[in-house]
């Protein structure tokens, strides 16, 4: 037993380092699981909030569906900020967030994003089904903007055409990776958020959809996780994001602050709501 004691001690020490090092247990910190549709603005907002309040913000980004799954598996975390209300509704139904804590942080408008200078002369949604055009979308099963892309193609009866053409060549794992497909010139176009053009203005141009082509507009919601034990700090950060200073940060990155601003692009579109993939869904990228 005496010979085994150092082994037990070392094992316990390693477990303590591994699990203790991965857990943000400080009282003056919170952990945020966020869809990367908000990434650049949320990163800046977190830095400003930390400087002002002394509360450390740990940000984890990814596809909104993936972030929701991670939050459920980890059963810890303080805020959930997906890229669209679709995943917030799921979180509410599953008891992952407090419904009365949900706020709207910023609005998003779907658009076609193209390489700077538009070398393929993409002018409209139907051009995405033209021979030889390579298109990228977020994974519709886990990424909010991918779900919207699928809905838009279905709404405009272009889903079959674009599938038969084989033009969608890649599914991205998050909004930031979807935007990167254009910056890296991996594809000719993506169906994404108009705000992507503000993230990398030297690499990305935007082609706006006609208002009748947009069945829905989105917003970025935020809510307090039911797993939190730091509700006061979590609420303070949510309050900051919706404050004048927080909204100025989001506006700097091209986000829309109000429903009225978003409706300029599609006056009759639904705001938020929920859309589910059909039972017949098959991945668009083969």
Backbone bond lengths (Angstrom), bond angles and torsions (degrees), N, CA, C in turn:
res aa  C-N    CA-C-N  psi(-1)  N-CA   C-N-CA  omega(-1)  CA-C   N-CA-C  phi
1 X - - - 1.461 - - 1.520 110.28 -
2 X 1.348 117.74 -40.58 1.455 121.09 179.49 1.521 111.37 -62.37
3 X 1.355 116.26 -34.23 1.457 119.66 179.20 1.528 111.37 -70.47
4 X 1.336 115.92 -30.09 1.464 120.15 -178.67 1.522 112.53 -81.37
5 X 1.332 116.74 -19.99 1.460 119.81 -174.78 1.532 113.23 -57.14
6 X 1.358 119.11 -46.25 1.478 118.29 178.13 1.527 112.60 -59.68
7 X 1.352 116.34 -33.78 1.468 119.20 179.22 1.514 109.95 -66.45
8 X 1.378 115.85 -45.53 1.466 119.72 177.49 1.537 110.89 -60.25
9 X 1.321 116.07 -40.72 1.449 121.23 -178.20 1.533 110.83 -64.74
10 X 1.340 115.19 -44.48 1.461 119.94 179.15 1.527 111.27 -64.80
11 X 1.343 116.00 -41.97 1.468 120.19 178.78 1.518 110.81 -61.47
12 X 1.319 116.42 -44.37 1.454 120.39 179.16 1.510 112.14 -63.21
13 X 1.352 115.20 -38.03 1.462 119.52 179.48 1.523 110.74 -65.52
14 X 1.337 116.51 -42.76 1.463 120.66 178.99 1.518 111.48 -63.07
15 X 1.329 116.90 -43.24 1.460 120.57 178.23 1.519 110.40 -61.10
16 X 1.322 115.50 -41.71 1.460 119.85 -179.95 1.515 111.25 -63.05
17 X 1.355 116.13 -41.60 1.466 120.31 -179.52 1.511 110.46 -66.65
18 X 1.354 115.54 -46.28 1.464 119.97 -176.11 1.512 111.52 -63.70
19 X 1.334 116.56 -52.58 1.458 119.10 -175.39 1.519 112.33 -80.00
20 X 1.301 116.58 -35.64 1.456 119.10 177.96 1.503 111.66 -68.34
21 X 1.359 116.76 -36.79 1.455 120.57 -179.45 1.506 112.75 -71.02
22 X 1.329 118.30 -23.60 1.461 121.23 -176.88 1.508 112.11 -93.67
23 X 1.310 117.48 -6.86 1.464 120.13 -175.64 1.519 109.69 -104.12
24 X 1.336 117.70 126.67 1.447 122.48 178.93 1.526 108.14 -90.04
25 X 1.341 115.20 81.24 1.458 119.76 -171.44 1.515 113.62 -94.26
26 X 1.363 118.87 -3.42 1.446 120.67 -178.46 1.521 111.72 -60.83
27 X 1.326 116.03 142.88 1.455 120.10 -178.99 1.522 111.08 -64.79
28 X 1.340 117.06 -33.25 1.457 120.82 -179.28 1.516 111.39 -95.92
29 X 1.318 116.76 49.36 1.464 121.35 176.09 1.527 108.70 -150.93
30 X 1.316 115.00 155.10 1.468 120.39 170.81 1.518 108.52 -139.70
31 X 1.316 115.78 155.26 1.453 122.68 178.55 1.523 109.03 -111.51
32 X 1.334 115.53 132.21 1.468 122.04 -177.87 1.520 109.07 -118.37
33 X 1.329 117.01 126.11 1.457 122.53 171.42 1.523 106.48 -99.21
34 X 1.340 116.85 116.63 1.461 120.15 -171.22 1.517 112.33 -133.28
35 X 1.321 115.34 140.48 1.454 120.12 167.60 1.524 108.22 -68.14
36 X 1.322 117.39 143.84 1.462 118.77 -172.46 1.520 113.30 -79.08
37 X 1.334 118.38 7.40 1.463 120.35 171.36 1.523 111.30 -60.94
38 X 1.323 117.19 -23.65 1.465 121.86 -178.52 1.524 112.95 -104.73
39 X 1.319 118.11 8.03 1.471 122.30 -164.90 1.537 115.38 -53.04
40 X 1.335 121.21 -59.76 1.466 118.35 -173.99 1.518 113.33 -63.89
41 X 1.321 117.13 -40.76 1.467 119.97 -179.51 1.521 111.11 -70.03
42 X 1.320 116.93 -40.11 1.467 120.35 -178.49 1.520 110.71 -68.01
43 X 1.321 117.54 -36.90 1.465 120.20 176.95 1.526 111.09 -62.77
44 X 1.329 116.64 -43.84 1.464 118.85 178.80 1.523 111.15 -67.62
45 X 1.320 116.84 -42.40 1.460 120.56 179.29 1.527 111.10 -60.37
46 X 1.320 116.50 -39.86 1.468 120.49 179.10 1.531 110.81 -63.54
47 X 1.333 117.34 -41.47 1.469 120.37 179.32 1.529 111.12 -62.76
48 X 1.323 116.58 -44.75 1.469 120.62 -179.49 1.523 110.57 -65.31
49 X 1.326 116.42 -44.02 1.466 120.75 179.81 1.528 111.03 -62.09
50 X 1.318 117.31 -42.86 1.468 121.12 178.65 1.526 110.97 -59.54
51 X 1.338 116.24 -44.28 1.467 120.31 -179.66 1.525 111.74 -63.66
52 X 1.320 116.25 -37.95 1.463 119.91 -176.34 1.519 113.24 -81.37
53 X 1.326 116.91 -38.30 1.464 120.46 -171.71 1.527 114.02 -108.18
54 X 1.319 117.34 -13.95 1.464 119.74 -178.82 1.514 113.60 72.37
55 X 1.319 116.95 18.22 1.470 122.01 178.83 1.522 108.35 -105.88
56 X 1.309 116.96 119.12 1.460 122.20 -177.92 1.528 110.01 -74.55
57 X 1.342 115.89 133.32 1.463 121.49 178.76 1.525 108.85 -110.25
58 X 1.311 117.05 117.60 1.460 122.59 174.82 1.527 107.92 -97.32
59 X 1.326 116.08 116.22 1.461 121.95 -176.24 1.520 110.86 -104.97
60 X 1.324 116.43 129.63 1.461 122.85 172.76 1.517 107.91 -119.59
61 X 1.344 116.43 120.39 1.460 121.39 -176.27 1.524 111.49 -112.08
62 X 1.329 114.90 152.73 1.459 121.79 175.15 1.510 109.55 174.63
63 X 1.321 117.25 -168.98 1.449 120.26 172.45 1.518 109.89 -61.43
64 X 1.318 117.25 143.02 1.469 120.18 -175.44 1.519 112.53 -59.38
65 X 1.345 116.53 -39.44 1.462 119.69 177.55 1.518 111.86 -65.98
66 X 1.325 115.92 -39.05 1.463 120.31 177.50 1.519 110.98 -65.07
67 X 1.337 116.88 -41.70 1.463 120.79 179.31 1.527 111.44 -64.32
68 X 1.328 116.49 -38.54 1.457 119.74 177.60 1.522 110.19 -64.23
69 X 1.318 117.14 -42.44 1.469 120.73 178.20 1.525 111.39 -63.06
70 X 1.340 116.82 -41.90 1.460 120.22 179.44 1.520 111.35 -64.64
71 X 1.313 116.02 -39.58 1.465 120.00 178.29 1.518 110.92 -62.66
72 X 1.327 116.75 -41.19 1.467 120.65 179.24 1.520 111.38 -66.88
73 X 1.330 116.51 -41.00 1.470 120.36 -178.03 1.530 110.87 -70.12
74 X 1.339 116.07 -45.30 1.464 120.19 -177.76 1.528 111.76 -69.65
75 X 1.345 115.83 -31.81 1.470 121.72 -176.91 1.531 111.21 54.05
76 X 1.313 114.29 34.33 1.462 120.96 171.68 1.525 107.33 -153.23
77 X 1.295 115.87 160.27 1.452 121.36 -172.49 1.508 108.23 128.67
78 X 1.327 116.08 153.02 1.461 120.13 -169.19 1.524 114.55 -111.25
79 X 1.327 116.78 -32.46 1.462 120.26 -179.97 1.519 110.58 -135.24
80 X 1.329 115.05 147.47 1.467 121.95 173.14 1.519 107.18 -121.48
81 X 1.350 116.71 123.02 1.458 121.97 -179.08 1.532 108.00 -131.02
82 X 1.319 117.81 82.54 1.473 120.65 178.97 1.521 110.92 -75.36
83 X 1.336 115.95 173.09 1.454 120.56 -177.81 1.508 114.09 -87.67
84 X 1.311 118.44 -2.57 1.464 121.29 177.36 1.523 108.85 -159.58
85 X 1.330 117.17 162.94 1.476 119.78 -178.79 1.524 113.84 -69.51
86 X 1.349 117.88 -15.94 1.466 120.29 -179.30 1.534 111.04 -54.91
87 X 1.311 115.24 -46.69 1.472 119.54 -176.75 1.523 112.09 -79.71
88 X 1.323 117.26 -25.11 1.460 118.54 174.44 1.525 110.51 -68.00
89 X 1.336 116.64 -39.44 1.460 119.89 177.18 1.523 111.15 -60.45
90 X 1.337 115.92 -40.41 1.470 119.62 176.86 1.526 110.51 -63.09
91 X 1.313 116.45 -41.87 1.467 120.77 -180.00 1.526 111.05 -63.92
92 X 1.328 116.80 -38.30 1.460 120.07 177.61 1.521 111.03 -65.56
93 X 1.325 116.54 -46.13 1.468 121.28 -178.64 1.522 110.91 -61.19
94 X 1.335 116.41 -37.55 1.461 120.88 -176.75 1.521 112.74 -87.89
95 X 1.329 117.39 3.31 1.465 120.45 177.39 1.508 114.40 72.16
96 X 1.327 116.72 27.03 1.466 121.12 -177.60 1.517 111.53 -87.26
97 X 1.347 116.84 -25.88 1.463 121.03 179.39 1.528 109.25 -129.80
98 X 1.333 114.92 161.23 1.460 120.53 174.14 1.530 108.43 -83.22
99 X 1.336 118.43 114.99 1.472 120.44 -176.69 1.521 114.02 -56.58
100 X 1.333 117.25 -35.04 1.466 119.05 -177.30 1.523 112.80 -76.19
101 X 1.352 116.73 -2.66 1.465 119.56 178.39 1.528 112.45 -98.20
102 X 1.332 118.16 -4.29 1.464 121.64 -174.69 1.524 111.01 -67.41
103 X 1.335 115.32 131.19 1.463 121.45 175.83 1.529 109.14 -129.38
104 X 1.321 116.47 158.98 1.462 122.62 173.90 1.523 108.30 -99.90
105 X 1.327 116.17 122.91 1.465 120.72 -174.50 1.526 111.81 -96.05
106 X 1.331 117.82 -43.83 1.464 121.55 -179.03 1.523 108.99 -162.25
107 X 1.333 115.74 161.24 1.456 121.29 -177.50 1.524 110.70 -107.13
108 X 1.342 115.27 151.29 1.459 122.60 -176.99 1.527 109.94 -129.17
109 X 1.328 115.48 142.90 1.465 122.01 179.57 1.530 108.49 -121.97
110 X 1.341 118.42 125.20 1.468 120.35 175.83 1.530 111.01 -66.60
111 X 1.323 115.70 147.29 1.464 120.95 179.41 1.520 108.67 -159.31
112 X 1.329 115.78 172.65 1.462 121.79 172.46 1.526 107.07 -95.95
113 X 1.311 116.89 127.16 1.454 121.56 176.76 1.521 108.66 -108.25
114 X 1.327 115.85 132.76 1.456 121.52 -173.82 1.525 110.08 -129.17
115 X 1.319 116.18 165.61 1.451 120.61 175.78 1.521 110.50 -64.23
116 X 1.307 116.45 146.62 1.458 122.29 -179.46 1.530 109.93 -54.10
117 X 1.330 115.60 131.96 1.452 120.89 -178.06 1.519 114.45 87.68
118 X 1.339 117.72 -8.85 1.464 123.44 177.00 1.529 112.64 51.22
119 X 1.340 117.78 60.51 1.469 120.32 -176.37 1.526 114.32 -61.15
120 X 1.346 118.61 -24.22 1.465 121.31 179.58 1.531 112.41 -95.07
121 X 1.331 116.65 4.49 1.467 121.64 177.11 1.532 111.86 53.35
122 X 1.315 115.59 48.24 1.470 121.78 177.33 1.520 108.13 -82.15
123 X 1.320 116.75 118.36 1.451 121.61 -174.81 1.522 114.00 -114.73
124 X 1.328 117.08 -17.29 1.466 119.09 -174.72 1.523 110.28 -156.01
125 X 1.317 114.93 173.82 1.458 121.05 -178.20 1.531 111.54 -62.45
126 X 1.316 117.33 -38.72 1.471 119.65 -177.66 1.519 111.56 -65.26
127 X 1.320 118.09 -23.36 1.466 120.81 179.60 1.526 112.16 -65.15
128 X 1.336 116.61 -21.68 1.469 119.36 -179.67 1.524 111.80 -68.51
129 X 1.330 117.68 -16.68 1.466 121.65 178.40 1.536 112.24 -97.52
130 X 1.340 116.72 2.41 1.461 119.49 -179.79 1.529 110.35 -72.57
131 X 1.350 117.38 146.79 1.468 120.65 -179.17 1.527 112.33 -55.34
132 X 1.325 114.87 135.57 1.454 120.44 174.44 1.512 116.10 87.44
133 X 1.327 118.69 -6.58 1.467 121.27 179.24 1.528 108.59 -84.24
134 X 1.311 116.41 123.97 1.468 121.42 -179.45 1.527 109.32 -99.74
135 X 1.323 114.85 125.21 1.468 121.75 -171.44 1.529 109.63 -122.48
136 X 1.313 116.33 144.51 1.461 122.24 173.20 1.514 110.48 -121.19
137 X 1.319 116.44 147.30 1.466 121.64 174.83 1.525 108.34 -139.34
138 X 1.319 115.95 158.90 1.453 119.65 169.56 1.518 109.43 -67.70
139 X 1.303 116.18 152.57 1.461 120.42 178.96 1.535 109.17 -62.35
140 X 1.327 118.41 114.38 1.474 119.87 -175.73 1.526 114.12 -60.86
141 X 1.318 117.64 -19.87 1.463 119.94 -177.50 1.527 112.92 -81.78
142 X 1.335 117.87 -20.45 1.464 119.38 -175.25 1.522 114.33 -135.88
143 X 1.323 118.17 -9.77 1.461 121.40 -174.29 1.527 109.22 -118.53
144 X 1.323 116.46 126.60 1.466 120.28 -174.09 1.519 112.41 -57.14
145 X 1.324 117.83 -44.39 1.457 119.57 -176.62 1.534 110.98 -70.04
146 X 1.326 117.60 -26.08 1.455 120.63 174.23 1.521 111.88 -69.59
147 X 1.332 115.66 -37.31 1.466 120.37 176.45 1.529 110.25 -63.59
148 X 1.329 116.33 -42.86 1.464 120.39 177.85 1.527 110.62 -64.97
149 X 1.340 117.89 -39.22 1.466 120.96 179.17 1.518 110.79 -60.54
150 X 1.323 116.62 -45.11 1.462 120.53 179.21 1.531 110.19 -62.14
151 X 1.328 115.77 -44.66 1.466 120.11 -179.56 1.529 110.91 -61.77
152 X 1.325 117.69 -41.41 1.462 121.42 -179.61 1.524 111.08 -64.24
153 X 1.340 117.42 -44.50 1.465 120.33 178.94 1.527 110.75 -63.79
154 X 1.323 116.21 -39.57 1.461 119.69 178.42 1.535 110.74 -67.37
155 X 1.308 116.57 -44.47 1.468 121.96 -178.63 1.525 111.27 -60.05
156 X 1.332 116.58 -36.29 1.461 121.66 -177.27 1.529 113.44 -96.83
157 X 1.322 116.38 12.47 1.459 123.56 176.33 1.535 112.61 54.94
158 X 1.328 114.38 39.44 1.461 120.16 178.14 1.523 112.31 -112.16
159 X 1.329 115.90 -1.62 1.454 119.80 -174.61 1.529 111.31 -61.53
160 X 1.316 117.40 -48.97 1.466 120.54 -179.31 1.525 111.38 -64.17
161 X 1.329 116.54 -41.81 1.466 120.24 -178.65 1.520 111.73 -61.51
162 X 1.317 115.63 -45.27 1.458 118.89 -176.19 1.532 111.42 -73.41
163 X 1.350 116.31 -30.67 1.466 119.36 175.41 1.523 110.87 -69.37
164 X 1.323 116.60 -43.06 1.462 120.07 179.80 1.527 111.61 -65.78
165 X 1.323 116.65 -34.79 1.462 120.30 177.94 1.527 111.91 -71.95
166 X 1.325 116.48 -20.86 1.465 120.39 -178.88 1.522 112.82 68.15
167 X 1.337 116.31 27.79 1.464 119.93 -174.44 1.523 114.04 -78.30
168 X 1.332 117.90 -26.28 1.462 119.51 177.61 1.526 108.02 -81.14
169 X 1.328 115.47 109.84 1.462 120.32 -171.55 1.525 113.81 -104.64
170 X 1.344 117.83 -9.66 1.462 118.37 -177.32 1.521 110.74 -153.90
171 X 1.333 114.99 141.61 1.458 123.60 168.02 1.524 107.76 -104.35
172 X 1.316 117.18 128.68 1.459 121.03 177.68 1.523 110.08 -96.14
173 X 1.342 116.47 155.50 1.460 122.37 -171.66 1.521 113.65 -87.35
174 X 1.325 117.71 -8.18 1.460 120.93 -179.82 1.519 108.89 -162.37
175 X 1.337 115.95 172.81 1.468 118.90 177.96 1.520 111.39 -65.13
176 X 1.317 117.78 -42.34 1.464 119.86 -178.88 1.525 110.98 -64.12
177 X 1.320 117.85 -36.44 1.463 120.49 177.91 1.522 110.94 -73.83
178 X 1.329 117.14 -29.07 1.462 120.02 174.20 1.522 109.69 -65.31
179 X 1.336 117.55 -47.11 1.461 121.38 178.32 1.527 111.33 -61.11
180 X 1.329 116.54 -36.73 1.471 120.55 -178.07 1.526 112.17 -65.22
181 X 1.335 117.80 -23.51 1.466 120.40 179.15 1.526 110.86 -59.49
182 X 1.337 116.41 -33.77 1.462 120.46 178.34 1.521 110.50 -81.32
183 X 1.328 116.99 -44.98 1.465 120.03 -179.61 1.524 111.57 -57.33
184 X 1.324 116.22 -37.51 1.464 121.45 -179.27 1.526 112.80 -88.05
185 X 1.335 116.45 -0.52 1.468 122.91 -179.80 1.530 112.44 59.00
186 X 1.339 114.41 35.31 1.463 120.66 176.51 1.515 110.77 -73.40
187 X 1.337 116.75 -31.70 1.467 122.68 -179.55 1.528 108.73 -134.26
188 X 1.320 115.35 169.38 1.468 120.68 177.06 1.521 111.97 -82.93
189 X 1.327 116.46 -29.86 1.463 120.29 -176.23 1.519 109.43 -156.93
190 X 1.321 114.47 156.85 1.459 120.96 170.57 1.528 108.27 -132.48
191 X 1.308 115.56 153.31 1.457 120.96 165.87 1.522 105.87 -94.32
192 X 1.315 115.86 110.96 1.461 119.58 -174.53 1.507 111.20 -144.60
193 X 1.335 116.42 -155.17 1.463 122.54 176.30 1.528 108.84 -95.68
194 X 1.323 117.58 142.27 1.465 120.97 178.27 1.523 111.90 -57.34
195 X 1.331 116.37 -27.28 1.462 120.82 -177.14 1.530 111.76 -65.12
196 X 1.336 118.10 -20.47 1.464 120.00 178.48 1.527 111.22 -57.08
197 X 1.343 117.39 -32.22 1.460 121.17 -178.86 1.528 111.49 -65.42
198 X 1.345 117.22 -23.36 1.462 121.25 178.03 1.525 111.21 -83.50
199 X 1.317 117.02 -21.90 1.461 119.92 179.97 1.527 110.95 -69.60
200 X 1.337 115.93 -42.77 1.463 121.40 -178.27 1.531 109.18 -135.15
201 X 1.333 117.93 72.06 1.459 121.01 -172.67 1.528 114.63 -64.45
202 X 1.319 117.18 -21.71 1.466 119.60 179.59 1.526 112.47 -80.52
203 X 1.332 116.64 -14.64 1.464 120.46 -175.39 1.522 113.70 -114.89
204 X 1.335 117.59 -19.95 1.461 121.08 -169.59 1.526 111.30 -124.90
205 X 1.317 116.42 131.28 1.461 123.17 169.81 1.531 108.44 -111.38
206 X 1.324 116.10 164.20 1.454 120.26 -176.84 1.523 110.99 -123.99
207 X 1.334 116.50 138.98 1.459 123.58 170.95 1.526 106.25 -115.68
208 X 1.319 116.89 117.33 1.458 120.10 -176.56 1.526 110.43 -80.31
209 X 1.316 114.94 142.72 1.454 120.99 174.41 1.521 109.63 -79.02
210 X 1.320 116.98 154.97 1.455 120.62 173.42 1.527 108.69 -67.53
211 X 1.308 116.50 148.38 1.471 120.00 -176.07 1.524 111.85 -57.92
212 X 1.344 117.36 -37.00 1.455 120.30 -179.39 1.532 112.25 -70.07
213 X 1.323 116.90 -15.73 1.463 120.97 179.34 1.529 112.66 -84.56
214 X 1.318 116.86 -6.08 1.460 121.63 -176.65 1.524 110.51 -107.24
215 X 1.327 117.91 102.42 1.460 119.39 178.34 1.524 113.16 -72.13
216 X 1.354 115.45 -27.78 1.468 118.96 -177.52 1.521 110.59 -144.20
217 X 1.305 115.26 149.59 1.451 123.31 165.70 1.525 107.04 -110.09
218 X 1.319 115.97 157.54 1.472 119.55 -174.44 1.524 110.75 -116.47
219 X 1.306 114.28 165.53 1.460 119.94 167.66 1.518 109.03 -141.16
220 X 1.314 114.57 157.24 1.467 121.68 177.73 1.523 107.74 -91.98
221 X 1.319 117.95 112.99 1.460 120.36 177.93 1.542 110.78 -96.84
222 X 1.286 115.67 161.46 1.459 121.08 173.12 1.511 109.51 -138.72
223 X 1.335 116.94 147.66 1.469 120.17 -179.96 1.518 109.59 -155.40
224 X 1.315 114.96 158.86 1.464 121.96 -179.80 1.519 109.72 -84.60
225 X 1.315 115.71 131.72 1.462 121.90 179.38 1.527 110.93 -70.64
226 X 1.317 116.13 144.32 1.464 120.39 176.42 1.531 111.40 -74.46
227 X 1.327 117.42 -7.45 1.468 120.95 178.75 1.528 112.22 -89.97
228 X 1.325 117.82 -6.38 1.454 120.45 -173.68 1.524 112.67 -72.30
229 X 1.321 114.86 149.88 1.458 120.38 166.34 1.527 109.55 -120.98
230 X 1.347 115.01 17.95 1.470 121.82 -179.94 1.531 109.00 -129.78
231 X 1.300 115.14 51.77 1.452 120.34 -172.37 1.530 112.05 -62.62
232 X 1.329 117.10 -36.02 1.462 119.45 -179.02 1.524 111.08 -64.26
233 X 1.346 117.05 -45.20 1.458 120.56 178.79 1.526 111.54 -65.99
234 X 1.334 115.92 -40.23 1.460 120.33 179.38 1.523 110.18 -62.38
235 X 1.334 116.60 -43.63 1.461 120.40 178.76 1.525 111.14 -64.84
236 X 1.323 116.96 -36.62 1.461 120.78 179.53 1.529 111.14 -62.62
237 X 1.339 116.96 -40.02 1.461 119.44 179.49 1.523 110.77 -71.20
238 X 1.313 117.54 -39.90 1.470 120.21 175.13 1.536 110.49 -59.45
239 X 1.334 115.93 -43.10 1.461 119.89 179.04 1.527 110.68 -61.48
240 X 1.320 116.03 -39.00 1.465 119.76 179.51 1.526 111.08 -64.83
241 X 1.334 116.86 -41.95 1.466 120.75 -178.15 1.520 112.02 -62.57
242 X 1.326 116.95 -31.31 1.469 120.38 -179.32 1.530 112.51 -97.46
243 X 1.327 116.64 1.21 1.462 120.78 178.15 1.528 110.23 -77.35
244 X 1.314 117.02 171.48 1.467 121.08 179.07 1.522 111.20 -58.75
245 X 1.324 117.06 -42.87 1.468 120.04 -179.75 1.516 111.26 -66.35
246 X 1.322 117.06 -43.18 1.462 120.36 178.34 1.517 111.49 -62.98
247 X 1.337 116.67 -41.66 1.455 120.64 179.63 1.530 111.83 -66.90
248 X 1.327 117.43 -32.57 1.461 120.86 176.15 1.534 110.75 -64.17
249 X 1.317 116.51 -36.54 1.460 120.23 178.00 1.518 110.16 -66.04
250 X 1.321 116.70 -44.66 1.467 119.68 179.09 1.530 110.70 -65.14
251 X 1.330 117.62 -39.44 1.468 121.06 178.78 1.522 110.91 -63.77
252 X 1.312 117.01 -36.96 1.472 121.66 178.09 1.513 111.27 -57.25
253 X 1.348 116.14 -34.00 1.466 121.36 -178.48 1.527 112.35 -93.78
254 X 1.337 117.38 10.77 1.455 120.69 173.14 1.508 116.04 92.22
255 X 1.323 118.02 6.45 1.469 120.57 179.02 1.523 110.00 -79.03
256 X 1.324 115.48 154.36 1.458 121.53 -179.12 1.525 109.41 -98.10
257 X 1.321 115.73 131.76 1.464 120.17 -171.89 1.519 113.77 -83.61
258 X 1.336 117.21 -28.06 1.463 119.36 -172.37 1.523 111.54 -129.90
259 X 1.327 114.69 159.09 1.460 120.64 175.67 1.522 110.61 -62.12
260 X 1.315 116.84 -36.68 1.464 120.67 179.71 1.527 110.67 -60.33
261 X 1.326 117.74 -41.31 1.461 121.15 178.85 1.523 110.87 -65.44
262 X 1.328 116.21 -39.62 1.470 119.95 -179.65 1.524 110.66 -68.20
263 X 1.324 116.48 -37.40 1.466 120.20 -176.56 1.527 113.00 -69.58
264 X 1.306 118.53 -12.04 1.459 120.29 174.68 1.534 110.69 -61.92
265 X 1.328 116.28 -25.12 1.464 120.74 -178.41 1.524 111.88 -89.89
266 X 1.323 117.30 -23.86 1.468 121.25 -178.90 1.521 108.71 -159.98
267 X 1.332 117.16 84.95 1.469 120.59 -173.81 1.518 114.79 -59.09
268 X 1.328 117.23 -30.01 1.460 119.85 -173.88 1.530 113.62 -102.44
269 X 1.323 117.05 1.42 1.465 120.05 -177.65 1.532 110.33 -71.34
270 X 1.313 114.94 151.78 1.455 120.66 173.24 1.523 108.86 -70.14
271 X 1.306 116.94 145.47 1.464 121.35 175.74 1.522 108.43 -102.54
272 X 1.299 115.88 118.55 1.457 119.10 -179.66 1.504 112.27 74.65
273 X 1.314 116.26 -122.92 1.457 119.37 -176.43 1.519 111.08 73.61
274 X 1.307 115.16 -162.15 1.468 119.44 -177.21 1.524 108.92 -145.30
275 X 1.319 115.56 142.00 1.460 121.74 176.57 1.521 107.55 -133.49
276 X 1.306 117.19 136.75 1.464 121.96 178.68 1.522 109.76 -118.05
277 X 1.303 116.18 142.71 1.455 120.39 176.38 1.521 109.50 -63.77
278 X 1.323 117.85 142.84 1.475 120.26 179.69 1.519 111.36 -68.78
279 X 1.316 116.44 160.05 1.465 120.86 178.19 1.530 111.82 -60.76
280 X 1.320 115.83 -25.55 1.469 121.00 -178.77 1.533 112.97 -84.91
281 X 1.338 116.77 5.79 1.468 120.22 -175.35 1.531 112.00 -56.10
282 X 1.308 114.73 135.21 1.460 123.16 170.34 1.516 107.71 -131.82
283 X 1.323 118.78 144.80 1.469 120.28 179.39 1.520 112.20 -52.56
284 X 1.323 116.47 138.07 1.445 120.82 -178.77 1.528 111.46 -75.00
285 X 1.321 115.93 -35.44 1.465 120.93 178.96 1.517 109.47 -88.68
286 X 1.288 117.43 123.55 1.476 121.30 -178.11 1.532 110.34 -91.83
